[in-house]
Amino acid sequence: MKVVFLPDVFEYFENLARILHEKGYFGFRDAARKYVDELVKDIKINLPIKQTKPAPKYFSRYGKDMEYAGFRKNKHTTWYVFFRVYIKDKEEVYQIRYISNNHVIAHHL
């Protein structure tokens, strides 16, 4: 089993710590970076065992036949990971194609 991120998703993570710090969600950039690192780690470890749902049609702009799973980080924020699963060289690959949180996309779910 392998979890891979599309370049756009990887870039999003690279910018997320800075954005969270600048918007005042974290007082220190290191704390924001740790939050993002823990989110990525959680996705890599737990995505294959998460309960998933078919992605709503709105998200087809990011790929066909996608599923999504939620990762609750605190009582206010759940991150939603949109992905496709395929087999490559007899290994299951989870390709992360989009990520966002409930503050942004809840009305589409």
Summary of the structure (lengths in Angstrom):
residues: 109
radius of gyration: 14.1
end to end distance: 27.0
largest distance: 44.7
contacts: 274
relative contact order: 0.19
helix: 46%
strand: 31%
